[in-house]
Amino acid sequence: MKITAIETLHCDAGWRNFSFCKITTDSGLVGWSEYQEGFGSPGVSAAIEGLAHLVIGEDPRANERIYWLLYAATRPAAGGVVGQALGAIENALLDVKAKHYGIPVYELLGGPFRQRIRVYWSHCGTYRVMRPDVHDAPPLTSLDEVRALGREVRDKGFGALKTNVFMFDRTPALWAPGFNMPSDHPELNADRPVIAALTAQLEAFREGAGPDMDILLDLNFNFRTEGLLKIVEAVAALDLFWIEIDSYDAEALATVRRASTTPISGCETLFGIREFKPYFAAQSIDVAIIDAVWNGVAQSMKIAAMAEAYEVNMAPHNFYGHLSTMMNAHFVAAVPNFRIMEIDIDQVPWRDELFTHVPEIQDGHLILPDTPGWGTDPIESALAAHPPQAVRGITGRR
C-alpha cells in the first residue's frame, strides 16, 4: 500500500474554519485528520502541502518512520506551524493504518483502559459572549444568564464545565487581552475590577449549576505571574476543579502552583517531550494539557507516558470539531493517567452534518466507538456546502 495524495480541505465553522488533512492510498483507503489554523497558526495548510512530496509513495502503515522522516526534514524549524503539519499528517496516517487492519485506532495504541470517557463542557458561555451570531445558542450578557447557563449544563447531564473570564461592563464581554480582546491591555494585569468580575462569574455558575458541578477556569495567556498569584488567592475558596494557565516559563508557573490550593493545569501550546520536560521537572502542573491535534496522537502518547513518570495526569486540548473529538477519545482511552476530556458543545448548527458519525454523549461521558479508524469521516459534499470564510483568528475578526 502506497500513499498517492495528500490534500487539505476546509469549511466554515462560524468564527473560524474547520480544516482537514486527507491521505489517499492506492488501495482505495482514505485517512483523515482534523487540524486548526485559527488558533494562532496561519500557514498549517501550506506546510502540509509543502511536505506532501516527502510522503507520497510511502507505505502509510510506517507512521513512526514517516513522522521522523518529516521531523528530520524540518528540524531547524521544529514545532510551531511545521509541528502542527507533522501532527496532522501523522494522525491521518493512523486512520489509514487502523482502517487497513479493520480496528479502531486505540487498538494501535495498546487498547482501551475505558469505554466511557468523562467530558467537560468547554468554553461554557465564551462563544455566547464572543460570537453569539454564529452559534446555535442565545447570547450571554449578564450574571443572571450565567446562572441560567449553569442550570442548562446540569440539566443536559454534564458534571463539569470550563469557563473563561467575562466582564459584562464592556463589549464583547470576553476578557482575553493575551489574544487582543481587548487589544489595549498588553500589560496583562489582573486589576481589582477583573478579579471582582471573575469571582462574581464563578459564583454565578456555582449558584446555577449546583454544588455537585465541577467548575474549571481557563486563564490562557491573559495574565502574568503577579496577576496569577492574585487570582489563585481570590478564588481559593470556590472549590474549583482546576485553574488552567498558559505560560512559557516553567519556573514561573511552578511559583503559581506552589501558591495555589487549587490544582493547576497547562501546557496545551507545547510540542513534544522536549518542551514538556522542563514543566515536569519543575513540578509546574498537576494536569498536563496535551494537544494531540498539534503533536500527533502517537507522539502525544509519549508525552503522556512522560507525565506518568512524573506522577502527573493528563487531559487533551480539544476545542475543534467532531473528528478531533473522536481522535482525542481514542488517545485518552489508551492512556492510564487520564483526568478528564474537553469538548465544545456550543458550535455552528451545521456541525453534525459534516461527519459520518457524531460523538455519543451520555450523562457527561463520551461512549468510545468500536468502528475502524477514528470512527468518523468528514463528508466532502457537506464541507463543500459550507465553504470556508476569510481566515479568522482567536478574536473572531476577519
C-alpha positions, 0 to 999 in steps of 0.5 A: 500500500502506497500513499498517492495524495495528500490534500487539505480541505476546509469549511466554515465553522462560524468564527473560524474554519474547520480544516482537514488533512486527507491521505489517499492510498492506492488501495482505495483507503482514505485517512483523515485528520482534523487540524486548526489554523485559527488558533494562532497558526496561519500557514498549517495548510501550506506546510502540509502541502509543502511536505506532501512530496516527502510522503507520497509513495510511502507505505502509510502503515510506517507512521513512526518512520514517516513522522521522523522522516518529516521531523528530520526534514524540518528540524531547524524549524521544529514545532510551531506551524511545521509541528502542527503539519507533522501532527496532522499528517501523522494522525491521518496516517493512523486512520489509514493504518487502523482502517487497513487492519479493520480496528479502531485506532486505540487498538494501535495504541495498546487498547482501551483502559475505558469505554466511557470517557468523562467530558467537560463542557468547554468554553461554557458561555465564551462563544455566547459572549464572543460570537453569539451570531454564529452559534446555535445558542442565545447570547450571554450578557449578564450574571443572571444568564450565567446562572441560567447557563449553569442550570442548562449544563446540569440539566443536559447531564454534564458534571463539569464545565470550563469557563473563561473570564467575562466582564459584562461592563464592556463589549464583547464581554470576553476578557482575553487581552493575551489574544487582543480582546481587548487589544489595549491591555498588553500589560496583562494585569489582573486589576481589582475590577477583573478579579471582582468580575471573575469571582462574581462569574464563578459564583454565578455558575456555582449558584446555577449549576449546583454544588455537585458541578465541577467548575474549571477556569481557563486563564490562557495567556491573559495574565502574568505571574503577579496577576496569577498569584492574585487570582489563585488567592481570590478564588481559593475558596470556590472549590474549583476543579482546576485553574488552567494557565498558559505560560512559557516559563516553567519556573514561573508557573511552578511559583503559581502552583506552589501558591495555589490550593487549587490544582493547576493545569497547562501546557496545551501550546507545547510540542513534544517531550522536549518542551514538556520536560522542563514543566515536569521537572519543575513540578509546574502542573498537576494536569498536563494539557496535551494537544494531540491535534498539534503533536500527533496522537502517537507522539502525544502518547509519549508525552503522556507516558512522560507525565506518568513518570512524573506522577502527573495526569493528563487531559487533551486540548480539544476545542475543534470539531467532531473528528478531533473529538473522536481522535482525542477519545481514542488517545485518552482511552489508551492512556492510564493517567487520564483526568478528564476530556474537553469538548465544545458543545456550543458550535455552528448548527451545521456541525453534525452534518459534516461527519459520518458519525457524531460523538455519543454523549451520555450523562457527561461521558463520551461512549468510545466507538468500536468502528475502524479508524477514528470512527468518523469521516468528514463528508466532502459534499457537506464541507463543500456546502459550507465553504470556508470564510476569510481566515479568522483568528482567536478574536473572531475578526476577519 
